[in-house]
Structure formats: structure tokens, C-alpha cells
Amino acid sequence: MNNRTQPPRMRVAVVGGGIMGVTLAYKLSQRDDLDITIYERGGNLGGLAAFMWYDGVRMDRFYHTILSSDLSMQALIQESGVADRLHFTETKQGFFDSGQIYPFNTPIDLMTYPPLNIFQRFRLGLQVLYAQLESDWRKMDNVSVEDWLVKVSGRAVYEKVWKPLLRAKFDTAFTDVPATYIWSRLKRMMGTRQGVTSKEMMCFLENGYYTLIEAMAEQCVQRGVTICVDTAIEQIVIENGRAVGVRTPDGLQPFDVVISTLVSPLLAKLIPDAPEAFQRQLAEQEYLGVLCPVLILKQQLIPYYVLNITDETIPFTGVVETTNLIDPKYVKNYHLVYLPKYVAPDNPMYQWPDDQVKNEWMKHFLKMFPDFDESQIVDFIVQRARYVEPIRPLGTTDQIPHLKTPVEGLYMGNTAMIHPDLGNGDAAARFAYRIIDQVLADLPAWTPQPVPVA
Ligand SMILES: Cc1cc2nc3c(=O)[nH]c(=O)nc-3n(C[C@H](O)[C@H](O)[C@H](O)COP(=O)(O)OP(=O)(O)OC[C@H]3O[C@@H](n4cnc5c(N)ncnc54)[C@H](O)[C@@H]3O)c2cc1C
């Protein structure tokens, strides 16, 4: 076909190279009428699901599991050709309460959980069942999570079990959280349970989530997608209410469609020419950050994937030993223990230097595990991210921005828009599909735009 008869290809910029951005480019590149470029600020693709190199192996920077119920993610893994590197494992969890560790996996564990009396255990079980039976999330969207949990579980169970779990995810910012959050979480977690024994099955990808991202990125490149890492978008250029390109350190790059996968406050900074109300709406979206040290050990610490901590004096809120899911042979036989703390936007802890985090964390870690032999520690690496868990106060669902923004040709997606599902890799991939449906639905109306002058 010569140039005169070749139809113009629509130029698409995908801003952000996390799971959502790479899934978008991967799926869109299956068409041959699009010219796609991914822009990623970091040195590698992956975003929150990126990796860290340690002793010559790639490990998840933050702990990541794929649940057996994450079917979209598993389909993507299959399609991108890395299914042979996906492994299912039975995992276990426990609770750390008043200096003791208790298993918390089966109905028997629940019915014999020592920190609660028999009546309280029954109410806790009832809450889990109640969440499974409820299918209309809208009923819970205007009820505070505390009210919903106290109503069914009772105050004592709320204080002993639910509040520590909420604190683990929201720091102090959970008073205003709708019940939808815990309902979604219970649904998601129960989806991993198999059979009458309630075994919890999770999966991991050899060398982490990045294995999938890398496979998708390689196929993107084969199909002609341009991937620019180390390239922060400085501005999304808007002219006459329409996105016409992006500004990089190399100048203006013209595009017909721009899809942002950035968290809302970061996108707000890039669109000075968008309607002011829209900029404000994005800028006001609050997020918790995470401080997440990784303890690299020579031996296993606990037999659980996650140990939930109910003691509020301990700065981290869980002990996540991912090598109880991941076979240690994939990480040079190290044992990886993540000690996360989600931090509210006003919590000064987020700014603590690594040494201060290490001292404070280890002080409490050694109190929790008094028999721990410190010679087992190989390393202590502090990872952190500022925008992780969106805070969506009660009754604000109608303020979630639409993926088709008020700026023509500008689409957006991020975890604050995923509702009532939780923000995770599976949901991010599904949200990417929704954006694609919208972009393609708008395609017939698309006409080539004049190239703007830099
Ligand atoms: C501690 C922790 C544990 C988690 N555990 C799990 C788990 O077990 N299972 C699971 O499924 N999910 C888990 N998640 C959630 C999962 O990581 C996220 O839902 C997912 O990675 C979000 O992907 P995303 O593409 O939407 O966003 P991001 O990963 O945030 O990607 C956005 C990208 O945009 C880039 N960017 C920002 N500004 C610019 C700019 N100006 N120009 C260009 N690029 C820019 C960023 O660098 C980033 O790479 C966890 C997250 C954390 C923090």
C-alpha cells in the first residue's frame, strides 16, 4: 500500500507504565491502525508492581500475590505466554495478639480463636457470611465501615479484629470509609478459598509481577509500540478543549488520544488548560502512602503468608512472608519478609529517613519475636510510595471522575476510580479494558488533527 492510500493511524499516548498502562498498550496494539507510545517516568516499567534487584535476582519491590479468583489477570498471563511461570500455592494467615501468634485459616480456627469468646467468634463468622450473601454494594456505600461492622460483629469484635485490619490499610483515616471497602475485601478474600476445608489458594509469578509486564512489553515492541522509560510527562497539551499531545523534556509530541494512568493529583498537575473544576476534583483526591521495609533472611520466620497485628504500639501492621507463597528457590533461597505500614497523608512517619525506620521497626520486631536470631538477617531495605491507597470518604462515589474526561481526546484510569472493587492488579487490568472499550467506541468519530506547532 502506498502512502496516498494508507489510512492515517491514530496516535495514542499512554502516560504511566504500571500494570494499567502496559495492559492498555498491549491490548490496543492488537489493532493495526494505532500508533502507540508509552511514557514512564521511572527507569523501568511496573509502577507499584515494579521490581528491585537483589544479589542478581529480581524480586517484587512490594509484596504481590495473584489470587486464585483474579481471573482477568490469569487470562492475561495465559495470553502473554508466561502461564508456565505462574504457580499456585496454598497459603495460611495468622493473627498476632497480646504477644501470641494464632492461626486464622479454617472455620475451626475461627471458632477457637482465643482472643474472642464463643459468642464473639460466632458474630465474627456471621459477619463474613453476611458479606458473602450481600450482593448490592450500593446499600453499603453510605454506611460507615465502623457502623456496619459493629452492627453485625459487635463492638468487642470490631475493636479486637476489624479495627486493627482497618488501621493496617488506612492508618488513622478510616472513620469516614464506607462499608463497601470491607465488603469488597471479604468477597475478594473468600474467592480464594477452595472446598469444604476452606484452603486458601494464591498464585505467584516467578520473579514477580514484572514477569507479566515484561512479556506484554516485549510483544508491544514487536507490534511497533514505542516505550519511553525515564521520560516524565511535563504537561498534557490541551488546545480548544482537546488534548493534542504531551510535553516531554524533548518538547511537544503530538497525539490524537492521550490516556493517563496516573494517580489523580499527579494528573491534575499536568493539565493546566483543563476546566478548573476538573483539575480541582483530581487534586482533592487523597491517598495513603506506604512505608514497606523488606527484611531479607536466611531462614523462614513464620509459617504464614500474612500475620495480621492487632497491637497498635507496633509501627508496622503486618508481617508478610512472601516466601511462604513463592518458592525460595526463585529468590536465591532467601526468605523475604515485608513489614508494611500504610501512612495517612499527614503522618510524618512517611518522611522518616531509612535508618530511623530500621531502628524503630527492628526494636518492635525483636519484641514480637524474642527468640529471633539476628544473625539470620541478610539485609533490611526500605521501600516507600507516596500514592497507594485512595481515600474515598462516605457518600462521595458520585465524585469519582469518569474515564472519559471533560477534555476531548483525554481518557484516564487509576485505582481511585475502581469501585466497588479494590485497587489491585486484576482490577487495574479490567479497568484498562473499560478504557479501551470507550476509546474504540469513540474511534468512528475520530478525524486526524493538524499537528500542533511546538
Ligand atoms: C505494598 C503493596 C502491596 C500490594 N499488593 C498487591 C497484591 O498482592 N496483589 C495485587 O493485585 N495488587 C497489589 N498491590 C496493588 C497494585 O500494585 C496496584 O493496584 C497496581 O500496581 C496499580 O497499577 P497502575 O498501573 O494503576 O498504577 P501505578 O503502578 O501507580 O502506575 C502509574 C505509573 O505512572 C508513572 N508516572 C507517574 N507520573 C508520571 C509522569 N509524569 N510521566 C510518566 N509516568 C508517570 C509512575 O511512575 C507509575 O509507574 C499492592 C500495592 C502495594 C503498594
The ligand as an SDF file (V2000), in Angstrom:
LIG
                    3D

 53 58  0  0  0  0  0  0  0  0999 V2000
    2.5050   -2.6860   49.4080 C   0  0  0  0  0  0  0  0  0  0  0  0
    1.6150   -3.0380   48.2380 C   0  0  0  0  0  0  0  0  0  0  0  0
    1.1270   -4.3390   48.1160 C   0  0  0  0  0  0  0  0  0  0  0  0
    0.2900   -4.6670   47.0530 C   0  0  0  0  0  0  0  0  0  0  0  0
   -0.1310   -5.9610   46.9540 N   0  0  0  0  0  0  0  0  0  0  0  0
   -0.8650   -6.3270   45.8770 C   0  0  0  0  0  0  0  0  0  0  0  0
   -1.2010   -7.6840   45.6740 C   0  0  0  0  0  0  0  0  0  0  0  0
   -0.8400   -8.5640   46.4720 O   0  0  0  0  0  0  0  0  0  0  0  0
   -1.9450   -8.0140   44.5730 N   0  0  0  0  0  0  0  0  0  0  0  0
   -2.3470   -7.0810   43.6730 C   0  0  0  0  0  0  0  0  0  0  0  0
   -3.0020   -7.4210   42.6770 O   0  0  0  0  0  0  0  0  0  0  0  0
   -2.0600   -5.7690   43.8530 N   0  0  0  0  0  0  0  0  0  0  0  0
   -1.3250   -5.3770   44.9230 C   0  0  0  0  0  0  0  0  0  0  0  0
   -0.9810   -4.0550   45.0860 N   0  0  0  0  0  0  0  0  0  0  0  0
   -1.6320   -3.0370   44.2370 C   0  0  0  0  0  0  0  0  0  0  0  0
   -1.0160   -2.9540   42.8400 C   0  0  0  0  0  0  0  0  0  0  0  0
    0.3690   -2.7680   42.9350 O   0  0  0  0  0  0  0  0  0  0  0  0
   -1.6500   -1.7550   42.1360 C   0  0  0  0  0  0  0  0  0  0  0  0
   -3.0490   -1.8540   42.1480 O   0  0  0  0  0  0  0  0  0  0  0  0
   -1.2250   -1.6670   40.6780 C   0  0  0  0  0  0  0  0  0  0  0  0
    0.1690   -1.8460   40.5470 O   0  0  0  0  0  0  0  0  0  0  0  0
   -1.6520   -0.3020   40.1270 C   0  0  0  0  0  0  0  0  0  0  0  0
   -1.1860   -0.1800   38.8070 O   0  0  0  0  0  0  0  0  0  0  0  0
   -1.3990    1.1640   37.9940 P   0  0  0  0  0  0  0  0  0  0  0  0
   -0.8340    0.9560   36.6520 O   0  0  0  0  0  0  0  0  0  0  0  0
   -2.8260    1.5750   38.0800 O   0  0  0  0  0  0  0  0  0  0  0  0
   -0.6300    2.3060   38.8000 O   0  0  0  0  0  0  0  0  0  0  0  0
    0.9250    2.5420   39.0670 P   0  0  0  0  0  0  0  0  0  0  0  0
    1.6110    1.2750   39.3060 O   0  0  0  0  0  0  0  0  0  0  0  0
    0.9890    3.5990   40.1350 O   0  0  0  0  0  0  0  0  0  0  0  0
    1.4550    3.1370   37.6830 O   0  0  0  0  0  0  0  0  0  0  0  0
    1.4340    4.5020   37.3640 C   0  0  0  0  0  0  0  0  0  0  0  0
    2.7440    4.8390   36.6900 C   0  0  0  0  0  0  0  0  0  0  0  0
    2.7510    6.1980   36.2720 O   0  0  0  0  0  0  0  0  0  0  0  0
    4.0860    6.6600   36.3620 C   0  0  0  0  0  0  0  0  0  0  0  0
    4.1140    8.1330   36.3360 N   0  0  0  0  0  0  0  0  0  0  0  0
    3.7810    8.9970   37.3260 C   0  0  0  0  0  0  0  0  0  0  0  0
    3.9210   10.2690   36.9030 N   0  0  0  0  0  0  0  0  0  0  0  0
    4.3330   10.1970   35.6110 C   0  0  0  0  0  0  0  0  0  0  0  0
    4.6360   11.1740   34.6290 C   0  0  0  0  0  0  0  0  0  0  0  0
    4.5400   12.4910   34.8790 N   0  0  0  0  0  0  0  0  0  0  0  0
    5.0360   10.7500   33.4080 N   0  0  0  0  0  0  0  0  0  0  0  0
    5.1420    9.4310   33.1150 C   0  0  0  0  0  0  0  0  0  0  0  0
    4.8600    8.4560   34.0200 N   0  0  0  0  0  0  0  0  0  0  0  0
    4.4600    8.8400   35.2500 C   0  0  0  0  0  0  0  0  0  0  0  0
    4.5700    6.0630   37.6580 C   0  0  0  0  0  0  0  0  0  0  0  0
    5.9850    6.0670   37.7310 O   0  0  0  0  0  0  0  0  0  0  0  0
    3.9530    4.6670   37.5940 C   0  0  0  0  0  0  0  0  0  0  0  0
    4.8500    3.7400   37.0060 O   0  0  0  0  0  0  0  0  0  0  0  0
   -0.1010   -3.6880   46.1170 C   0  0  0  0  0  0  0  0  0  0  0  0
    0.4110   -2.3880   46.2290 C   0  0  0  0  0  0  0  0  0  0  0  0
    1.2650   -2.0680   47.2570 C   0  0  0  0  0  0  0  0  0  0  0  0
    1.8340   -0.6920   47.3470 C   0  0  0  0  0  0  0  0  0  0  0  0
  1  2  1  0
  2  3  1  0
  2 52  2  0
  3  4  2  0
  4  5  1  0
  4 50  1  0
  5  6  2  0
  6  7  1  0
  6 13  1  0
  7  8  2  0
  7  9  1  0
  9 10  1  0
 10 11  2  0
 10 12  1  0
 12 13  2  0
 13 14  1  0
 14 15  1  0
 14 50  1  0
 15 16  1  0
 16 17  1  0
 16 18  1  0
 18 19  1  0
 18 20  1  0
 20 21  1  0
 20 22  1  0
 22 23  1  0
 23 24  1  0
 24 25  2  0
 24 26  1  0
 24 27  1  0
 27 28  1  0
 28 29  2  0
 28 30  1  0
 28 31  1  0
 31 32  1  0
 32 33  1  0
 33 34  1  0
 33 48  1  0
 34 35  1  0
 35 36  1  0
 35 46  1  0
 36 37  1  0
 36 45  1  0
 37 38  2  0
 38 39  1  0
 39 40  1  0
 39 45  2  0
 40 41  1  0
 40 42  2  0
 42 43  1  0
 43 44  2  0
 44 45  1  0
 46 47  1  0
 46 48  1  0
 48 49  1  0
 50 51  2  0
 51 52  1  0
 52 53  1  0
M  END
$$$$
